[in-house]
Amino acid sequence: MKVCLVGSSGGHLTHLYMLKPFWKNKERFWVTFNKEDARSKLQNEKMYSCYYPTNRNLRNLIKNTFLAIKILKKERPDIIISSGAAVAVPFFYIGKILGAKLIYIEVFDRYDKPTITGKLVYPIADKFIVEWEEMKKVYPKAINLGSIF
């Protein structure tokens, strides 16, 4: 099984990194921003750099869409996992077309309102995970697994 972990650097990357018990023994690669925290945390990992800023940036959304096509056609992951932010959107949509299973984890600090990324990927995610029971009112098909932290 090959896993793609995609997300912004900072808290989103930390969120994904905390899933290490799941991904540590699997073939994997990361897609994130080429920033110091990502380079440091992922120094021994296969990492692709994506374009940023991503939030409300149409130009980088287009560039990341072409990047997603290139990377996902080359790597062919079985599963794509993300906790956001916007860079997840093109990777999820292209991944869906290519047959990958999609797992999205809504961020911990959202307990009663959706993120823009969450709203965009919810319709196509195979598993949509929330960390607060209240979020099931926002995302009825979500699974509440509690806090990752």
C-alpha positions as CSV (number, residue, x, y, z in Angstrom):
1,M,0.0,0.0,0.0
2,K,1.3,3.4,-1.0
3,V,0.2,6.5,0.9
4,C,0.3,10.1,-0.1
5,L,0.2,12.6,2.8
6,V,-0.6,16.1,1.6
7,G,-1.0,19.3,3.5
8,S,0.3,22.7,4.3
9,S,3.3,23.1,6.5
10,G,2.9,24.1,10.2
11,G,-0.1,22.7,12.1
12,H,-1.5,20.7,9.2
13,L,1.8,18.9,8.6
14,T,2.1,18.3,12.4
15,H,-1.4,16.8,12.3
16,L,-0.4,14.4,9.6
17,Y,2.9,13.6,11.2
18,M,1.0,12.5,14.4
19,L,-0.4,9.7,12.3
20,K,3.0,8.0,12.3
21,P,1.7,4.8,13.9
22,F,-0.4,4.3,10.8
23,W,2.1,5.4,8.0
24,K,5.5,4.4,9.5
25,N,5.6,0.9,7.9
26,K,4.0,1.9,4.6
27,E,5.5,3.2,1.4
28,R,4.7,6.9,1.4
29,F,5.5,10.3,0.1
30,W,4.6,13.8,1.3
31,V,3.4,16.9,-0.5
32,T,3.8,20.1,1.4
33,F,5.3,23.6,1.3
34,N,9.1,23.9,1.0
35,K,9.5,25.6,4.4
36,E,11.9,25.1,7.2
37,D,9.6,23.2,9.5
38,A,8.6,20.8,6.6
39,R,12.3,20.2,5.6
40,S,13.3,19.6,9.2
41,K,10.4,17.2,10.1
42,L,10.6,15.3,6.8
43,Q,14.3,15.3,6.2
44,N,14.4,11.5,5.8
45,E,11.1,11.3,3.9
46,K,10.2,11.5,0.2
47,M,8.8,15.0,-0.2
48,Y,7.4,17.0,-3.1
49,S,7.2,20.7,-2.7
50,C,3.9,22.4,-3.8
51,Y,3.2,26.0,-4.5
52,Y,2.1,28.5,-1.8
53,P,0.3,30.5,-0.6
54,T,-2.7,28.4,-1.4
55,N,-5.6,30.0,0.4
56,R,-7.7,32.1,-2.0
57,N,-4.9,32.0,-4.6
58,L,-6.2,30.9,-8.0
59,R,-2.8,31.0,-9.7
60,N,-1.3,28.5,-7.2
61,L,-4.4,26.4,-7.3
62,I,-3.9,26.0,-11.0
63,K,-0.2,25.3,-10.6
64,N,-0.9,22.8,-7.8
65,T,-3.5,21.0,-10.0
66,F,-0.9,20.4,-12.7
67,L,1.6,19.4,-10.0
68,A,-1.0,16.9,-8.6
69,I,-1.5,15.4,-12.1
70,K,2.3,15.0,-12.5
71,I,3.0,13.6,-9.0
72,L,-0.1,11.3,-8.7
73,K,0.4,9.8,-12.2
74,K,4.0,9.0,-11.3
75,E,3.5,7.8,-7.8
76,R,0.0,6.1,-8.1
77,P,-0.8,6.1,-4.3
78,D,-3.5,3.8,-3.0
79,I,-4.6,6.3,-0.3
80,I,-4.3,10.1,-0.1
81,I,-4.6,11.5,3.4
82,S,-4.9,15.2,4.3
83,S,-5.9,17.5,7.1
84,G,-5.8,20.6,4.8
85,A,-5.4,23.2,3.9
86,A,-6.1,24.2,0.3
87,V,-3.4,22.2,-1.4
88,A,-5.5,19.1,-0.5
89,V,-8.2,20.1,-3.0
90,P,-6.4,19.4,-6.3
91,F,-4.7,16.3,-5.0
92,F,-8.1,14.9,-3.8
93,Y,-9.9,15.6,-7.1
94,I,-7.1,14.3,-9.3
95,G,-6.5,11.4,-6.9
96,K,-10.2,10.5,-7.1
97,I,-10.0,10.4,-10.9
98,L,-7.0,8.1,-10.7
99,G,-8.7,5.7,-8.3
100,A,-7.1,6.6,-5.0
101,K,-9.0,6.3,-1.7
102,L,-9.4,9.7,0.0
103,I,-9.2,10.3,3.7
104,Y,-9.7,13.8,5.0
105,I,-9.3,14.8,8.7
106,E,-10.9,18.1,9.6
107,V,-8.6,20.2,11.7
108,F,-8.8,20.0,15.5
109,D,-9.6,23.7,16.1
110,R,-12.8,23.4,14.1
111,Y,-15.5,22.2,16.4
112,D,-18.7,23.8,15.0
113,K,-17.9,25.3,11.6
114,P,-16.4,23.8,8.4
115,T,-13.2,24.8,6.7
116,I,-13.3,25.8,3.1
117,T,-11.2,22.8,2.2
118,G,-13.4,20.5,4.2
119,K,-16.5,21.7,2.4
120,L,-14.8,21.2,-1.0
121,V,-13.5,17.7,-0.4
122,Y,-16.4,16.3,1.7
123,P,-18.5,15.2,-1.3
124,I,-15.7,13.1,-2.7
125,A,-13.9,11.8,0.4
126,D,-14.1,8.1,1.0
127,K,-13.6,8.7,4.8
128,F,-14.2,12.1,6.4
129,I,-12.9,12.3,9.9
130,V,-13.8,14.8,12.6
131,E,-12.4,15.2,16.0
132,W,-15.5,16.7,17.7
133,E,-18.9,15.1,18.0
134,E,-20.5,18.5,17.3
135,M,-18.9,18.5,13.8
136,K,-21.2,15.6,12.8
137,K,-23.9,18.3,12.6
138,V,-21.8,20.0,9.9
139,Y,-20.7,16.8,8.2
140,P,-23.4,14.1,8.7
141,K,-21.4,11.3,7.0
142,A,-18.3,12.0,9.0
143,I,-16.7,9.6,11.5
144,N,-15.7,11.1,14.9
145,L,-12.5,9.5,16.0
146,G,-11.8,12.0,18.7
147,S,-8.6,14.0,19.1
148,I,-5.4,13.0,17.3
149,F,-3.5,15.3,19.7
